[in-house]
Amino acid sequence: MTATRAVVVGGGITGLTFASTLIDELASRGVEADVRLIESAPEAGGHARTLADGGWLVESGPNGFLDSEPEALSLVDQLGLTSRLIESSAAARRRFIVRKRQLLQVPSSPGSFLTSKSLSWRGKLRLLGEPWAPGPPKDVDETVFAFAERRIGREAADTFVDTVVSGISGGDSRALSLRSQFPVLHEWEEAHGSLVKAAFARRKKSGGRTRLLTFDRGLGVLTSALAERLGPRVIAGVAVGGIEREGREWRVSLSNGTSLSAERVVFATPSHITGRVLGSTDGALAAALASIPYAGLAVIAMGFRAEDVPRSLDGYGYLVPRSEQFATLGVLWESSIFPGRAPSGRALLRVVLGGVSRPDVPALDEEAIAALARSELKAVMGLSAEPERQWIFRWPKAIAQYTVGHSERVEAISTALAAHPGLGVCGTAYDGVSFTSAVASARRSARQLADRLSGRS
Ligand SMILES: Cc1cc2nc3c(=O)[nH]c(=O)nc-3n(C[C@H](O)[C@H](O)[C@H](O)COP(=O)(O)OP(=O)(O)OC[C@H]3O[C@@H](n4cnc5c(N)ncnc54)[C@H](O)[C@@H]3O)c2cc1C
C-alpha cells in the first residue's frame, strides 16, 4: 500500500506542531503517511526562535507562553521537555505603564488599585461599578474598546485595555472584535453578567494563577525539538510558490524549481502568504485569505552593563499607551523575567515597536529602529548608555488583526476551501493569535485530518 502524502507549508510552531501531531495521530490509528514540511527560511521556527550569543539568550519573537492551554503542555510532555520548563520570576508579576513619560506600576490587587495614580478618582469609581455595567448590545460584533468602555468606563478602557491590546497584538482596540480577539471575555460576560464575578468564579474553580513559561534555553527549545523529531521530513530553505490540481492530487511547486505531489496540502503560513500562493488556484479564496489584516513589529534586544541601567529592573517591563505617541509599544526587562538571559552583571531589554499606529517602523533601516528605541528608552527610563550588544528582528506582517467582521472572513475562507478537497489551513490567522493558540489550532487540525485519513469521521 502507498502511504498518503501530506505536505505542510510553513515551519513555524503551527506547521511543526501540525506535522508532528499528524504523524503521531496516524501512527496511533495504524495509518501510514508520508509527511513533508516545507519551510522557506534556512531553519524552521518562524517567529519562535532563540539566539544564543556569547552568554546572551535572545528571543526573536515570543518570549514565553501561558499554561492556560492544555494542548501546549501536552505537546511539551510528549516531547519529553517538561523538566526543561521554567516559570517567570515572582518579580515579573509587577508590570508598569507609561504615563506622561513616567513609569507607574499597574495595580495588581483591589488595595493597590485604590492608591494607584494610574486612574483619577472618577475613573476608579467607574471601574468599581463594573458588576452593574449595562449588558452587551444585541447582534453587534462589538469592538474591544466599546466593550471595555461599557464595562469599566472610558478612562480605564483607554489607560489599560487599549494599552494592553496595542502592547500584545500591535493592534487598535477600537477596530478589533471582542468576540474574535477575546472570546473568553465575551463568554464570561454571557455566563456571569460581570467580569469581576467571572474572575472570582474562575479563580475559585482553577484554584490558582496562570503561569508564564518558557524553557531553560528559550522558546526555541520547543521548535528545535519538533524540527529534530521531524528530521529529514523538513525541507528548509525552499518556498512553496504555488499549487495546482492534478487529478486526485495537488502539485506543489517549490522555489528550487522542483515540485512535489500530495493528496493533502495544509498551509500553516500567515494568511496573506497563503492567499498569495493560492492566487492562481482560486482567486476568491486568495482574496478572502488576503482580507485578514496584519500588524508589523520591530524588535530590538539590547544588552547593557547592569550599572548603566539607571533604575531597578524589578518587574516584567512596561507598556506604552498610544496617547504617549511613541513608536515603542512595550519594553520587556528580559533578564528579570527569566533566568539565564544575560551574562552575569549584564541586563537584557527587548523593545517592541511598530503596530498599526506606526506601520512604517518595521520597514525602517536598523540604525533608525535603534535610534528610535534608544531615544524612547531615554525618555522613560533615563537610560542613555550605549548597549554593549544589540540584535534587531523585523517582522513586517507579524500578527493577524481580528478586526470587526473577522468571523465572517474566516467563514468565507472555510466555504471557499470546501471546494478544494485535500486543501487545508491552520494557524494564528483564524482562531487565536497567541503561541498557545497556534499549538492548539495545529493539534486540532491534525487530529481532524488523521480522523479523515483513517475514515473515522
Ligand atoms: C515580535 C513578536 C512577539 C510575540 N510575542 C508573543 C508572546 O510573548 N506570547 C505569545 O503567545 N505570542 C507571541 N507572539 C505571537 C506568536 O509568535 C505567534 O502566535 C506564533 O509564533 C505564530 O506561529 P506560526 O507558526 O503560526 O507562524 P510563523 O511563526 O510566522 O511561521 C510561519 C512560517 O512559514 C514560513 N513561510 C512563509 N512563507 C512560506 C512559503 N511560501 N513556503 C514555505 N514556508 C513559508 C515562514 O518562514 C515561517 O517560518 C509574538 C509574535 C511576534 C512577531
The ligand as an SDF file (V2000), in Angstrom:
LIG
                    3D

 53 58  0  0  0  0  0  0  0  0999 V2000
    7.6660   40.0080   17.9770 C   0  0  0  0  0  0  0  0  0  0  0  0
    6.6120   39.0140   18.3660 C   0  0  0  0  0  0  0  0  0  0  0  0
    6.3890   38.7500   19.7070 C   0  0  0  0  0  0  0  0  0  0  0  0
    5.4170   37.8320   20.0720 C   0  0  0  0  0  0  0  0  0  0  0  0
    5.2440   37.5830   21.4180 N   0  0  0  0  0  0  0  0  0  0  0  0
    4.3590   36.6370   21.7950 C   0  0  0  0  0  0  0  0  0  0  0  0
    4.2730   36.2540   23.1770 C   0  0  0  0  0  0  0  0  0  0  0  0
    5.0200   36.7520   24.0250 O   0  0  0  0  0  0  0  0  0  0  0  0
    3.3550   35.3040   23.5200 N   0  0  0  0  0  0  0  0  0  0  0  0
    2.5530   34.6980   22.5910 C   0  0  0  0  0  0  0  0  0  0  0  0
    1.7320   33.8540   22.9520 O   0  0  0  0  0  0  0  0  0  0  0  0
    2.6490   35.0130   21.2690 N   0  0  0  0  0  0  0  0  0  0  0  0
    3.5280   35.9640   20.8600 C   0  0  0  0  0  0  0  0  0  0  0  0
    3.6610   36.2630   19.5280 N   0  0  0  0  0  0  0  0  0  0  0  0
    2.8280   35.5430   18.5570 C   0  0  0  0  0  0  0  0  0  0  0  0
    3.4860   34.1980   18.2370 C   0  0  0  0  0  0  0  0  0  0  0  0
    4.8150   34.4170   17.8470 O   0  0  0  0  0  0  0  0  0  0  0  0
    2.7710   33.5310   17.1160 C   0  0  0  0  0  0  0  0  0  0  0  0
    1.4610   33.2650   17.5330 O   0  0  0  0  0  0  0  0  0  0  0  0
    3.3600   32.2100   16.6610 C   0  0  0  0  0  0  0  0  0  0  0  0
    4.7470   32.1360   16.8330 O   0  0  0  0  0  0  0  0  0  0  0  0
    2.9660   32.0570   15.1980 C   0  0  0  0  0  0  0  0  0  0  0  0
    3.4970   30.8700   14.7050 O   0  0  0  0  0  0  0  0  0  0  0  0
    3.1110   30.3490   13.2550 P   0  0  0  0  0  0  0  0  0  0  0  0
    3.8090   29.0800   13.0560 O   0  0  0  0  0  0  0  0  0  0  0  0
    1.6430   30.3500   13.0870 O   0  0  0  0  0  0  0  0  0  0  0  0
    3.6470   31.4690   12.2370 O   0  0  0  0  0  0  0  0  0  0  0  0
    5.1360   31.8640   11.8920 P   0  0  0  0  0  0  0  0  0  0  0  0
    5.9950   31.8070   13.0770 O   0  0  0  0  0  0  0  0  0  0  0  0
    5.0140   33.1520   11.1290 O   0  0  0  0  0  0  0  0  0  0  0  0
    5.5950   30.7050   10.8730 O   0  0  0  0  0  0  0  0  0  0  0  0
    5.2450   30.6840    9.5260 C   0  0  0  0  0  0  0  0  0  0  0  0
    6.3870   30.0340    8.7760 C   0  0  0  0  0  0  0  0  0  0  0  0
    6.0570   29.9320    7.3990 O   0  0  0  0  0  0  0  0  0  0  0  0
    7.2310   30.1450    6.6220 C   0  0  0  0  0  0  0  0  0  0  0  0
    6.8430   30.5220    5.2610 N   0  0  0  0  0  0  0  0  0  0  0  0
    6.3630   31.7130    4.8390 C   0  0  0  0  0  0  0  0  0  0  0  0
    6.1050   31.6620    3.5200 N   0  0  0  0  0  0  0  0  0  0  0  0
    6.4120   30.4030    3.0990 C   0  0  0  0  0  0  0  0  0  0  0  0
    6.3350   29.7290    1.8550 C   0  0  0  0  0  0  0  0  0  0  0  0
    5.8830   30.3470    0.7470 N   0  0  0  0  0  0  0  0  0  0  0  0
    6.7410   28.4430    1.7780 N   0  0  0  0  0  0  0  0  0  0  0  0
    7.1900   27.8070    2.8770 C   0  0  0  0  0  0  0  0  0  0  0  0
    7.2750   28.3970    4.1010 N   0  0  0  0  0  0  0  0  0  0  0  0
    6.8850   29.6750    4.2080 C   0  0  0  0  0  0  0  0  0  0  0  0
    7.9330   31.2620    7.4080 C   0  0  0  0  0  0  0  0  0  0  0  0
    9.2980   31.3260    7.0830 O   0  0  0  0  0  0  0  0  0  0  0  0
    7.6820   30.8360    8.8470 C   0  0  0  0  0  0  0  0  0  0  0  0
    8.7070   30.0160    9.3420 O   0  0  0  0  0  0  0  0  0  0  0  0
    4.6320   37.1870   19.1050 C   0  0  0  0  0  0  0  0  0  0  0  0
    4.8600   37.4380   17.7440 C   0  0  0  0  0  0  0  0  0  0  0  0
    5.8430   38.3290   17.3780 C   0  0  0  0  0  0  0  0  0  0  0  0
    6.1120   38.5710   15.9190 C   0  0  0  0  0  0  0  0  0  0  0  0
  1  2  1  0
  2  3  1  0
  2 52  2  0
  3  4  2  0
  4  5  1  0
  4 50  1  0
  5  6  2  0
  6  7  1  0
  6 13  1  0
  7  8  2  0
  7  9  1  0
  9 10  1  0
 10 11  2  0
 10 12  1  0
 12 13  2  0
 13 14  1  0
 14 15  1  0
 14 50  1  0
 15 16  1  0
 16 17  1  0
 16 18  1  0
 18 19  1  0
 18 20  1  0
 20 21  1  0
 20 22  1  0
 22 23  1  0
 23 24  1  0
 24 25  2  0
 24 26  1  0
 24 27  1  0
 27 28  1  0
 28 29  2  0
 28 30  1  0
 28 31  1  0
 31 32  1  0
 32 33  1  0
 33 34  1  0
 33 48  1  0
 34 35  1  0
 35 36  1  0
 35 46  1  0
 36 37  1  0
 36 45  1  0
 37 38  2  0
 38 39  1  0
 39 40  1  0
 39 45  2  0
 40 41  1  0
 40 42  2  0
 42 43  1  0
 43 44  2  0
 44 45  1  0
 46 47  1  0
 46 48  1  0
 48 49  1  0
 50 51  2  0
 51 52  1  0
 52 53  1  0
M  END
$$$$
